[in-house]
Amino acid sequence: MRTSARRITLASALVGTLVLGAASSYAVTSGLTGTGDATRHDGDQTRQVRSEIRQGPARNVILLIGDGMGDSEITIARNYQYGAAGELPGIDALPLTGQYTTYALDPSNGLPDYVTDSAASGTGWATGTKTYNGAISVDLDGNSHATILELAKKAGLRTGNVSTAEIQDATPAVLMSHVATRGCKSPSGMDACEAQKIENGGPGSITEQTLATRPDVVLGGGARYFAETATAGEYAGMTLMDQATERGFNVVTDAAALESVQAADQDAPLLGVFAPSHLPTVWNGPLATPTGGSEPAVTCEENPAHTADIPTVEAMTTKAIDVLDDRHARKGFFLQVEGASIDKQDHAANPCAQLGENVDFDHAVRAAMDFAERDGNTLVVVSADHGHTSQIVYPGITTPGLTRTLTTADGQPMTIAYGTAAQGHSQTHTGTQVRIAGYGPGAANVVGLTDQTDLFFTMKNALGLDKKHGHGWWPWGR
């Protein structure tokens, strides 16, 4: 087991010196102008940055994770939608930024594994603990560690978890469950998780643990796992969806039903499951190919599979905030939101679907920021779990890998290259550090270079939570 060595609480005076100097420098070098509505600031931002170095507790924390959203993916989305001199209204609006490292651990020796997956990286910010790829909130020895959602719930805060993936996927799963490997999503998939099987005295699959953890709001895909039948325990012989109803969840399955949920009347936990697997992407377009870069530039199109029945990540985020903030508002809440298919479409070398998910995720960030600016006591953090492979290369060229040229908001060609796998195979993650940005009380702790595990302590300290339970802790009272 290894936890972060940098459990940081930055002194405001020190941060002020560092950040204000950086802000002044940025004001001099960023006087860009553009023809679109969204353009970068061209004045001195010192006052704005100074106002954001706020210490003290936060009532709420909203963490937004763009899966696979490295700096290159952010730049691709910005260039395409708003132009090179534009800005993403959500992601680029957070005033304090830094970078964090993302490595996992090699289970054979405990040394760094330089390229992480979403399970190990999510475990890092969810528990403050480094672990091996595939692990869901357990350490190298298989011990469970309390997650930020579980600690918030234990302290009486409201809790929520939103994803455009299956809610059993790694990033949402790390908050609500503890299993040896990320594939243990349902009763039929537990072969690699013997210790967690209910029949062996464990808590069950990721889906079963989600119901037991009982967040106030869970929204995403993954309906196919709820159709399975429990094989052991109190609910043996009952489907997991029937179990959810039996346990008092308010289940909704389409965008209209989600919209109709009235926050003031929402006493039961809200479970929204909107697709059998991951939610469809909002945009689509031609894949990158060995010759795609030299072919005529294309424009992305809406994906007809993303019908009106499927809520956007912005709609899910807005509803989650409404529900979590409406009741027991004095106690506050913790909410995680994932834009999952930035990563999944990067794997597929589908630049239009990838950047469309990034733009859509940015709308969710803007919704969170709008709430935080009104509320005044909310910490918003935006980051990624790891980098990915897409890169901007010279327009119109091909590479030894796969390419595709798009026409951007500037009316210019932009060629995207994928070079970590052959055509028809999954592109891979990269081990680069990635952006982290913050707004609100405690946001100064994202400045500089930190590690994913530090984010757990930033959020825990902001909410005033005390990690009293760690090694060997089980939320179900085992």
Secondary structure, 3 states (H helix, E strand, C coil): CEECCCCCCCCHHHHHHHHHHHHHHHHHHCCCCCCCCCCCCCCCCHHHHHHHCCCCCCCEEEEEEECCCCHHHHHHHHHHHHCCCCCCCCHHHCCEEEEEECCEECCCCCCEECCCCHHHHHHHHHHCEECCCCCECECCCCCECCCHHHHHHHCCCEEEEEEEEECCCHHHHHHHCCECCCCCCCHHHCCCCHHHCHHHCCCCCHHHHHHHHCCCEEEEECHHHHCCECCCCCCCCCEHHHHHHHCCCEEECCHHHHHHCCHHHCCCCEEEECCCCCCCCCEECCCCECCHHHCCCECCEECCCCCCCCCCHHHHHHHHHHHHHHCCHHHCEEEEEEECHHHHHHHCCCHHHHHHHHHHHHHHHHHHHHHHHHHCCEEEEEECCCECCCEEECCCCCCCCEEEEEECCCCCEEEEEECCCCCCCCCCCECCCEEEEEECCCHHHHCEEEEHHHHHHHHHHHCCCCCCCCCCCCCCCC
